[in-house]
Amino acid sequence: MPNQAGRMVTSSSTTAKWARHLIPRAIFIGYGLGFIIMGHLLLVSRPSHRSKDEEIDSQYVSRESFSVSGLAEKTTEEEEEDKGDTKCEPELFPPKFWTGRFNYSPPVEAASQVSETRQPGQAMFGTIATQREIWRHQHPSSCENKKFLVYIMLGWANGIGSSLHVATVALRVALDTDRILVLYPTPNHRWMKGTYCDDYDTMDACYFEPFTSCSIYDIFGGKLPAWDEIPAIDLGGGNDQSNLTVLGSHVNSIGSYFQMIMGAPDRFSKFFPLSGMRGDHWYHWWRAQAVAYMVRPNLRTLRELDSRRQLLFRNKPIDPGTISIHIRHGDKWKESTLVADEVYLRLAEELVEKFPDIATRNIFLSTEDPNSVQFFAKVTNWSVSWTNVSRVDDSTISPMDYAERIGWTEEYLNSLLSLELALECDAFVGMYSSNWNRLINELRSTVRCKSHFPYVDVHQGWYINDCGW
């Protein structure tokens, strides 16, 4: 899967820091061989409610000032060669990717517990190249004379994983139509219903790094039009929309185009033959790459996860060789055959037998089912850990019903904590028909550099042939 390397360009001048404290989202320009000459500050307006996220910790300073020009340093031949690579060096990703504790240090008291033997490994075919290409597309040096695709995230009836995976299709449409994907403000979105998101109006602003450096308020000149005033994109080709600067899209406008759902952006298709992937799995590769780009927790969220880790997980480390088991029960029986806890445990045993140099008898369990927690709490010869969150013993409850009971942003943040802990594991047991299991597999195979570590599916075993939609 596509992999692109390149040097990072950094700057940390006192003047730039001073300017960012005065004007949120100030973008400074200047790139020299041995020093940076500050000449002008390109001031880009931004809603004041985002300013709280502009504070940069020392560990982010060098990555915050990543220059767009840094993405263009390689020759075309070098970039083409990189696209077939599987190397995974976190410092080669664009700024603020969720590459794990490789570049975001845990609290001091936990830092000494993190294993020094844990090193970056391999990623899906061409991951770094693809991430840099997406980042370059979404972060132009100037937003003037660009075209945009404004997208509304799926609503309250969909889980977190589902809404993210559907958004990957919108990102594909944006790339194929040479438009920058921008989220339309949805302050009343259920997954933003809570004090954590009170001051934010898009999913990426609340939990993640912005999908783009082009503010939707700047695109529309500071006045946001109603959604029905934005022309809808026509993927059927019946209308020439090339003269329209902004087009709108939501799941209904792209969901009927099967080729969009089951494919990957055209710009990456030329090197797919090098990957060895089956043609009907290219879309799976794209889902992983798009999710890796979108799921980049912002600094505020990273700090919140650290706080919750201490509160809900007693700040324990995930030991090398730990096996991640995610059990999705609840209302999943409506879409897929549920699997007994004994099957998950048996597959964990097989992991230890097949991969004794990787897997150990440690399990991190993530599940909404308290019965599964009770089952694993009683197993012998295993060390099992899980987050101390409330769970509802109801075989019919959906993640959305659960979020309605405990709080939508509360569930979102607890889920991100479980996701991070799962990604720190080195072997994986899951059910690929679950969107959350897909997130674990996709992110561990991209930004966590663990595509070469074992993953076993409770339905399909060691070889996943059916990726679902």
C-alpha positions in Angstrom: 0.0 0.0 0.0 1.4 3.5 -1.0 4.4 4.7 1.0 6.1 8.1 0.5 9.1 9.4 2.4 10.5 12.9 2.6 12.3 15.2 5.0 10.4 17.3 7.5 11.0 21.0 7.4 10.7 22.6 10.8 11.0 26.1 12.4 10.5 27.3 15.9 11.3 31.0 15.9 10.3 33.1 18.8 8.5 35.5 16.5 6.3 32.8 15.0 5.3 31.6 18.5 4.5 35.2 19.5 2.4 35.7 16.4 0.4 32.5 17.0 -0.5 33.5 20.5 -2.0 36.8 19.0 -3.7 35.4 15.9 -4.9 31.8 16.0 -4.1 29.9 12.8 -1.3 32.2 11.7 0.6 30.4 9.0 4.2 31.5 8.6 6.1 31.1 5.4 9.8 30.7 5.1 12.0 27.9 4.4 15.8 28.2 4.2 18.8 25.8 4.1 20.2 26.6 7.4 17.8 29.2 8.9 14.4 30.7 8.4 13.8 34.2 7.3 10.7 35.6 8.6 9.3 38.0 6.1 5.5 38.0 6.2 2.8 36.3 8.1 -0.1 35.0 6.0 -3.1 35.6 8.3 -6.0 33.3 7.8 -9.1 34.1 9.7 -10.6 31.4 11.9 -13.6 31.2 14.2 -12.5 32.3 17.7 -13.9 29.1 19.3 -11.0 27.1 17.8 -8.3 29.3 19.4 -8.0 27.1 22.5 -6.3 24.3 20.5 -3.6 26.6 19.2 -1.4 26.1 22.3 1.5 23.8 21.3 3.4 21.6 23.7 7.1 21.3 23.4 6.9 17.9 21.9 4.8 19.3 19.0 6.7 22.4 18.2 8.9 20.8 15.5 6.0 19.0 13.9 3.6 22.0 14.1 5.7 24.0 11.6 5.9 21.3 8.9 6.1 23.2 5.6 4.1 22.4 2.5 7.3 22.8 0.5 8.7 19.9 2.5 6.4 17.5 0.7 7.8 18.5 -2.7 11.4 17.7 -2.1 11.6 14.3 -3.8 11.8 13.8 -7.5 9.0 12.1 -9.3 11.1 9.0 -9.7 11.8 8.9 -6.0 8.2 9.3 -5.1 7.1 6.6 -7.5 9.7 4.3 -5.9 8.4 5.1 -2.4 4.8 4.2 -3.3 5.8 0.6 -3.3 7.4 0.8 0.1 6.2 -0.7 3.4 8.7 1.1 5.6 7.0 3.0 8.5 9.0 5.7 10.2 6.7 8.0 12.2 8.9 11.0 11.6 8.1 10.7 7.8 4.4 11.2 8.3 2.9 14.7 7.9 2.4 16.6 11.2 0.3 15.5 14.1 -0.5 12.0 12.9 -1.6 9.5 15.5 1.6 7.5 15.1 1.5 6.5 18.8 3.8 7.2 21.6 6.7 7.3 19.2 6.2 11.0 18.9 3.8 11.9 21.7 5.3 11.2 25.1 3.0 9.9 27.8 3.0 11.6 31.2 6.3 11.5 33.0 5.2 8.9 35.5 4.2 6.6 32.7 7.1 7.3 30.4 9.5 5.0 32.3 7.1 2.1 31.9 6.9 2.3 28.1 9.2 -0.4 26.7 12.3 0.9 24.9 12.3 -2.3 22.8 9.1 -1.2 20.9 10.3 0.0 17.5 8.5 1.1 14.4 7.9 -1.7 11.9 6.0 -2.0 8.7 2.9 -0.4 7.2 0.5 -1.3 4.5 1.8 -0.9 1.0 2.8 2.8 0.4 1.2 4.2 3.6 3.6 7.2 4.1 3.4 8.1 0.4 -0.4 8.1 0.5 -0.6 10.1 3.7 1.7 12.8 2.4 -0.3 12.9 -0.9 -3.6 13.3 1.0 -2.1 15.9 3.4 -0.7 17.9 0.5 -4.1 17.9 -1.3 -6.0 19.0 1.9 -3.4 21.6 2.9 -2.6 23.8 -0.1 -0.1 26.6 0.3 -3.1 28.9 -0.5 -6.9 28.2 -0.5 -7.5 30.8 -3.2 -8.6 29.5 -6.6 -9.3 26.1 -5.2 -12.5 24.0 -5.4 -14.2 22.4 -2.5 -16.5 19.5 -1.6 -18.5 20.2 1.5 -19.6 17.1 3.4 -22.0 16.3 6.2 -21.0 13.5 8.5 -23.5 10.7 9.2 -25.9 11.5 12.0 -27.0 10.0 15.4 -28.2 6.7 14.0 -24.7 5.6 13.1 -21.8 4.5 15.2 -18.4 6.2 15.3 -16.7 3.6 13.0 -19.5 3.7 10.5 -19.5 7.5 10.2 -15.7 7.5 9.7 -15.8 4.8 7.1 -18.5 6.4 5.0 -16.5 9.7 5.2 -13.6 7.8 3.5 -15.8 7.6 0.4 -16.4 11.4 0.5 -12.6 11.9 0.7 -12.2 9.6 -2.3 -14.7 11.7 -4.3 -12.9 14.9 -3.3 -9.6 13.5 -4.6 -11.0 12.3 -7.8 -12.8 15.6 -8.6 -9.7 17.6 -7.4 -11.7 19.2 -4.7 -10.7 19.8 -1.1 -12.9 18.0 1.4 -14.4 20.3 4.1 -16.8 19.3 6.8 -20.1 21.3 7.0 -20.7 22.6 10.6 -23.1 20.4 12.5 -23.0 21.7 16.1 -26.1 19.6 17.0 -24.7 16.3 15.8 -25.3 13.7 18.5 -21.7 12.6 18.7 -20.9 16.2 19.6 -23.7 16.5 22.1 -21.8 17.1 25.4 -19.7 19.6 27.1 -16.5 18.4 25.4 -17.7 19.7 22.1 -19.7 22.7 23.3 -17.4 25.2 21.5 -17.0 23.3 18.3 -19.1 22.8 15.2 -17.5 20.0 13.3 -16.3 16.5 14.2 -12.7 17.2 13.2 -12.5 20.4 15.2 -13.8 18.8 18.4 -11.9 15.5 18.4 -9.4 15.5 15.6 -7.0 17.8 13.7 -8.9 19.7 11.0 -9.3 17.7 7.8 -8.0 20.8 5.8 -6.3 24.1 6.4 -9.1 25.8 4.4 -11.8 27.1 6.7 -15.3 26.7 5.6 -16.0 30.2 6.9 -13.3 31.6 4.6 -14.6 29.6 1.7 -18.0 31.3 2.0 -16.6 34.7 2.9 -17.5 34.5 6.5 -21.2 33.8 6.0 -22.2 30.2 6.0 -25.1 29.3 3.6 -27.8 26.9 4.5 -27.1 23.4 3.4 -29.8 23.3 0.7 -28.3 26.4 -0.9 -25.1 24.5 -1.8 -25.3 22.7 -5.2 -25.1 18.9 -4.7 -22.4 17.1 -6.5 -23.5 15.1 -9.6 -21.4 11.9 -9.8 -23.5 10.7 -12.7 -21.8 13.0 -15.1 -25.0 14.5 -16.4 -24.1 18.1 -15.4 -21.0 20.0 -16.0 -20.1 21.4 -12.6 -16.5 22.3 -13.3 -17.3 26.1 -13.0 -18.7 25.7 -9.5 -16.3 26.5 -6.7 -18.2 24.6 -4.0 -20.3 21.5 -4.2 -22.1 19.6 -1.4 -22.2 15.9 -0.6 -23.7 13.6 2.0 -24.1 9.9 2.2 -27.2 9.8 0.0 -25.5 11.7 -2.9 -22.6 9.3 -3.1 -24.0 6.1 -1.7 -25.8 5.1 -4.9 -22.5 5.1 -6.9 -21.2 1.6 -6.3 -17.9 2.3 -8.1 -17.2 5.1 -5.6 -17.9 2.9 -2.5 -16.0 -0.1 -3.7 -13.0 1.6 -5.1 -10.0 3.8 -4.4 -8.9 7.3 -5.7 -7.8 7.1 -9.4 -4.5 8.8 -8.6 -3.3 5.7 -6.7 -4.6 3.1 -9.2 -1.4 2.9 -11.3 0.7 1.3 -8.6 -1.9 -1.1 -7.3 -0.6 -3.9 -9.5 2.7 -3.7 -7.5 0.9 -4.3 -4.2 -0.2 -7.9 -4.9 -3.7 -7.0 -3.7 -6.8 -8.5 -5.3 -8.7 -5.9 -7.3 -11.8 -6.2 -5.1 -9.7 -5.4 -2.0 -8.3 -2.0 -3.2 -11.2 -0.2 -1.5 -10.2 -1.9 1.8 -6.7 -0.4 1.4 -8.2 3.0 0.7 -10.5 2.8 3.8 -7.4 2.2 5.9 -5.5 5.1 4.3 -8.4 7.5 4.6 -9.1 6.5 8.2 -5.4 7.0 9.1 -5.6 10.5 7.8 -8.9 11.5 9.5 -8.3 9.9 12.9 -5.6 12.3 14.1 -6.6 13.2 17.7 -5.8 16.9 18.4 -3.7 18.0 21.3 -6.7 18.6 23.5 -8.0 15.1 22.8 -4.6 13.5 23.5 -4.4 15.3 26.8 -8.0 14.1 27.6 -7.0 10.5 26.7 -4.0 10.7 29.0 -6.3 11.9 31.8 -8.8 9.1 31.1 -6.1 6.5 30.9 -5.0 7.4 34.4 -8.6 7.4 35.7 -10.0 4.4 33.8 -6.9 2.3 33.3 -4.8 3.3 36.3 -2.2 4.5 33.8 -1.0 0.9 33.3 1.4 0.2 30.4 0.5 -2.2 27.6 3.3 -4.7 27.8 5.0 -5.8 24.6 3.3 -8.8 23.1 -0.1 -8.0 24.5 -3.0 -9.3 22.5 -5.9 -7.0 21.7 -9.3 -8.6 21.8 -12.3 -6.5 20.8 -15.7 -8.1 21.3 -18.7 -6.4 19.7 -22.0 -7.8 21.0 -25.0 -5.7 21.8 -27.2 -5.2 18.7 -24.6 -6.6 16.3 -26.6 -9.7 16.0 -28.8 -7.8 13.6 -26.0 -7.7 11.0 -23.6 -10.5 11.9 -23.5 -13.8 13.7 -22.1 -13.2 17.2 -19.3 -15.3 18.4 -18.9 -16.8 21.9 -16.2 -15.5 24.2 -14.6 -18.9 24.2 -13.8 -18.5 20.5 -11.9 -15.3 21.2 -9.9 -16.9 23.9 -9.1 -20.0 21.8 -7.8 -17.7 19.0 -5.7 -15.9 21.5 -4.2 -19.2 22.5 -3.4 -19.9 18.9 -1.7 -16.6 18.5 0.7 -17.5 21.4 1.3 -20.9 19.9 1.9 -19.6 16.3 3.8 -16.5 17.2 5.7 -17.1 20.4 8.2 -14.3 19.6 5.4 -11.8 19.2 2.4 -12.7 21.3 2.4 -13.2 25.1 -0.2 -14.3 27.6 -1.4 -10.8 28.1 -4.8 -9.6 26.8 -6.2 -6.1 26.5 -10.0 -6.5 26.3 -12.3 -3.9 24.8 -16.0 -4.6 24.8 -19.3 -3.1 25.8 -20.5 -6.4 27.1 -20.1 -6.9 30.9 -20.6 -10.6 30.5 -17.5 -10.8 28.3 -15.6 -8.9 31.0 -16.7 -11.4 33.6 -15.7 -14.3 31.4 -12.2 -13.1 30.8 -11.8 -12.0 34.4 -12.1 -15.7 35.4 -9.6 -17.2 32.9 -6.5 -18.7 34.3 -2.9 -18.5 33.0 -3.7 -15.1 31.4 -3.2 -11.5 32.5 -6.3 -9.6 31.3 -6.9 -5.9 31.5 -9.8 -3.6 30.5 -10.9 0.0 31.0 -13.1 0.6 34.1 -16.1 2.1 32.3 -19.8 1.4 33.0 -21.3 -1.3 30.8 -24.9 -2.2 30.3 -26.0 -5.8 30.4 -28.5 -5.6 27.5 -28.2 -7.8 24.4 -30.3 -5.4 22.3 -28.5 -2.1 23.1 -26.7 -0.3 20.3 -23.6 1.9 20.8 -25.9 4.9 20.1 -28.4 3.8 22.8 -25.5 3.4 25.2 -24.2 6.8 24.3 -27.6 8.3 24.9 -27.5 6.9 28.5 -24.0 7.9 29.5 -23.4 10.9 27.2 -22.4 11.1 23.6 -19.0 12.8 23.9 -18.3 10.6 27.0 -18.7 7.5 24.9 -16.7 9.0 22.0 -13.7 9.7 24.3 -13.9 6.4 26.1 -13.9 4.7 22.7 -10.9 6.6 21.6 -9.1 5.5 24.8 -9.9 1.9 24.1 -8.8 2.3 20.5 -5.4 3.8 21.6 -4.8 1.0 24.1 -5.7 -1.7 21.5 -3.3 -0.1 19.0 -0.5 -0.4 21.5 -0.9 -4.2 21.4 1.2 -6.4 19.1 -1.3 -9.1 18.1 -5.0 -8.9 17.4 -8.3 -10.9 17.6 -11.4 -9.3 16.1 -14.5 -9.6 14.0 -14.1 -7.8 10.7 -17.9 -7.3 10.3 -17.6 -4.8 13.1 -16.6 -1.2 12.0 -14.7 -0.8 15.3 -12.6 -3.9 14.6 -11.9 -2.5 11.2 -10.6 0.7 12.7 -8.3 -1.3 14.9 -7.0 -3.3 12.0 -6.7 -0.3 9.7 -4.9 2.0 12.1 -2.5 -0.7 13.4 -1.6 -1.4 9.8 -0.9 2.2 8.9 0.0 4.8 11.5 1.0 2.2 14.2 3.4 0.4 11.8 2.2 -3.1 12.8 0.9 -4.5 9.5 3.3 -7.4 9.8 2.0 -8.4 13.2 -0.7 -11.1 13.4 -4.4 -10.4 13.2 -7.0 -13.3 13.3 -10.7 -12.9 12.6 -13.3 -14.9 14.6 -15.2 -15.7 11.4 -12.6 -15.9 8.7 -9.6 -17.1 10.6 -6.0 -16.1 9.5 -6.9 -14.9 6.0 -9.5 -12.2 5.5 -11.1 -12.7 2.1 -14.4 -10.9 2.7 -13.8 -7.3 3.7 -17.5 -6.5 3.6 -18.4 -3.1 2.2 
